Amino acid sequence: MSMIRPIFYTKTGCPWCAEAREVLDRESIAYDEKVVTGNDELFAEMEKLSGQTKAPVLDWSGEILADFGAAELVPFLARVNAK
């Protein structure tokens, strides 16, 4: 069975992005990271998905979690059945 990898939008130097990356890596969740810093096209894509300009943003097959930290990520992962 093929699993679609979530898209993880981040900004360079973002402490919340680093924290979220640590959680995803610790849980062995593969993802495609898109760094929006300095990339207007990716930044616009992130903003269109989330309705805001803050990172991180996680797109899990259309389920969007935006501007979050580990406290919001863990229950989100449980809700989307990440494991």
DRENPA-33135 format. One record per residue (C-alpha): z, y, x; residue in three letters. Coordinates in pm, 1 decimal, decimal comma, always signed. Each point is the difference from the previous one (the first is absolute). Layout:
<nodes>
<node c3="Z" c2="Y" c1="X" resn="ALA"/>
...
</nodes>
This chain:
<nodes>
<node c3="+0,0" c2="+0,0" c1="+0,0" resn="MET"/>
<node c3="-100,2" c2="+338,1" c1="+137,6" resn="SER"/>
<node c3="+259,0" c2="+273,1" c1="-21,2" resn="MET"/>
<node c3="-106,8" c2="+361,1" c1="-12,9" resn="ILE"/>
<node c3="+176,1" c2="+199,0" c1="+268,8" resn="ARG"/>
<node c3="+176,7" c2="+316,2" c1="-116,0" resn="PRO"/>
<node c3="-119,0" c2="+332,0" c1="+137,2" resn="ILE"/>
<node c3="+270,2" c2="+194,1" c1="+178,7" resn="PHE"/>
<node c3="-69,5" c2="+373,9" c1="+42,5" resn="TYR"/>
<node c3="+203,6" c2="+163,9" c1="+275,1" resn="THR"/>
<node c3="+32,7" c2="+322,0" c1="+197,6" resn="LYS"/>
<node c3="+54,2" c2="+19,5" c1="+374,4" resn="THR"/>
<node c3="+365,4" c2="+59,2" c1="+88,3" resn="GLY"/>
<node c3="+123,8" c2="-64,7" c1="-354,4" resn="CYS"/>
<node c3="+346,8" c2="-162,3" c1="+14,0" resn="PRO"/>
<node c3="-31,5" c2="-140,9" c1="-354,4" resn="TRP"/>
<node c3="-333,2" c2="-157,0" c1="+94,8" resn="CYS"/>
<node c3="+160,8" c2="-162,8" c1="+305,1" resn="ALA"/>
<node c3="+288,3" c2="-128,8" c1="-214,7" resn="GLU"/>
<node c3="-240,8" c2="-144,3" c1="-257,2" resn="ALA"/>
<node c3="-210,3" c2="-159,4" c1="+276,1" resn="ARG"/>
<node c3="+314,5" c2="-170,5" c1="+133,7" resn="GLU"/>
<node c3="+80,5" c2="-144,1" c1="-344,7" resn="VAL"/>
<node c3="-355,4" c2="-127,5" c1="-52,3" resn="LEU"/>
<node c3="-9,4" c2="-153,2" c1="+347,4" resn="ASP"/>
<node c3="+345,2" c2="-156,5" c1="-38,7" resn="ARG"/>
<node c3="-112,4" c2="-158,3" c1="-328,5" resn="GLU"/>
<node c3="-322,0" c2="-123,7" c1="+169,0" resn="SER"/>
<node c3="-214,7" c2="+191,6" c1="-247,6" resn="ILE"/>
<node c3="-347,6" c2="+67,6" c1="+134,9" resn="ALA"/>
<node c3="-148,2" c2="+338,2" c1="-90,2" resn="TYR"/>
<node c3="-288,2" c2="+228,5" c1="+86,3" resn="ASP"/>
<node c3="+137,8" c2="+323,9" c1="+140,9" resn="GLU"/>
<node c3="-190,9" c2="+324,0" c1="-49,8" resn="LYS"/>
<node c3="+130,3" c2="+290,4" c1="+206,2" resn="VAL"/>
<node c3="-83,6" c2="+316,0" c1="-194,0" resn="VAL"/>
<node c3="+105,6" c2="+245,7" c1="+270,5" resn="THR"/>
<node c3="-312,1" c2="+183,4" c1="+114,6" resn="GLY"/>
<node c3="-225,8" c2="-190,9" c1="-239,3" resn="ASN"/>
<node c3="-92,4" c2="+214,1" c1="-299,9" resn="ASP"/>
<node c3="-180,8" c2="-284,2" c1="-177,9" resn="GLU"/>
<node c3="+296,5" c2="-240,7" c1="+20,0" resn="LEU"/>
<node c3="+241,8" c2="+280,8" c1="-87,9" resn="PHE"/>
<node c3="-203,4" c2="+79,1" c1="-314,6" resn="ALA"/>
<node c3="-8,6" c2="-372,4" c1="-86,7" resn="GLU"/>
<node c3="+379,5" c2="-22,2" c1="+30,9" resn="MET"/>
<node c3="+49,2" c2="+317,3" c1="-204,0" resn="GLU"/>
<node c3="-232,2" c2="-124,4" c1="-276,5" resn="LYS"/>
<node c3="+187,0" c2="-332,7" c1="-22,7" resn="LEU"/>
<node c3="+350,7" c2="+142,0" c1="+7,4" resn="SER"/>
<node c3="-44,8" c2="+346,0" c1="-148,0" resn="GLY"/>
<node c3="+178,2" c2="+155,6" c1="+296,4" resn="GLN"/>
<node c3="-30,5" c2="+79,4" c1="+370,1" resn="THR"/>
<node c3="+311,3" c2="-179,3" c1="+127,2" resn="LYS"/>
<node c3="-0,1" c2="-329,1" c1="+189,4" resn="ALA"/>
<node c3="+54,2" c2="-287,1" c1="+7,1" resn="PRO"/>
<node c3="-207,9" c2="-132,4" c1="-286,9" resn="VAL"/>
<node c3="-45,6" c2="-370,1" c1="-68,5" resn="LEU"/>
<node c3="-284,9" c2="-123,9" c1="-219,9" resn="ASP"/>
<node c3="+68,7" c2="-358,9" c1="-103,0" resn="TRP"/>
<node c3="-305,5" c2="-101,3" c1="-204,5" resn="SER"/>
<node c3="+21,4" c2="+319,0" c1="-203,4" resn="GLY"/>
<node c3="+380,1" c2="+15,3" c1="-16,0" resn="GLU"/>
<node c3="+86,8" c2="+323,4" c1="+180,8" resn="ILE"/>
<node c3="+326,7" c2="+82,6" c1="+174,5" resn="LEU"/>
<node c3="+0,7" c2="+352,5" c1="+140,1" resn="ALA"/>
<node c3="+230,3" c2="+209,8" c1="+216,6" resn="ASP"/>
<node c3="+253,3" c2="-278,4" c1="+46,3" resn="PHE"/>
<node c3="+256,6" c2="-143,9" c1="+236,4" resn="GLY"/>
<node c3="+136,4" c2="-350,3" c1="+48,9" resn="ALA"/>
<node c3="+233,3" c2="+38,2" c1="-301,1" resn="ALA"/>
<node c3="-302,7" c2="+34,6" c1="-231,0" resn="GLU"/>
<node c3="-226,0" c2="-241,8" c1="+189,3" resn="LEU"/>
<node c3="+217,8" c2="-311,0" c1="-29,2" resn="VAL"/>
<node c3="+15,2" c2="-2,5" c1="-382,8" resn="PRO"/>
<node c3="-369,9" c2="+91,4" c1="-17,5" resn="PHE"/>
<node c3="-86,3" c2="-304,4" c1="+214,0" resn="LEU"/>
<node c3="+207,5" c2="-220,5" c1="-230,3" resn="ALA"/>
<node c3="-176,5" c2="+145,2" c1="-305,8" resn="ARG"/>
<node c3="-351,0" c2="-66,0" c1="+138,1" resn="VAL"/>
<node c3="+103,9" c2="-350,7" c1="+109,6" resn="ASN"/>
<node c3="-71,7" c2="+72,0" c1="+366,6" resn="ALA"/>
<node c3="+168,1" c2="-326,3" c1="+104,7" resn="LYS"/>
</nodes>
